[in-house]
């Protein structure tokens, strides 16, 4: 949860223009987690959660 929270915080600051860019070095990275299944050490897919929240809360349309 802390890893997801760190990435969400970073993503929102970049999207809001508070900072120019960022790079999250977090563990676990979340890349193994699926929508409804934890895998490896990843319980949540941090990037997917951050992207979805940006779309829902800030109406961000394009995410690379």
Buried (B, 14 or more C-beta within 10 A) or exposed (E): EEBBBBBBEBBBBBBEEEEEEEEBEBEBBBEBBEEEEBEEEBBBBBBBBBBEBBEEEEEBEEEE
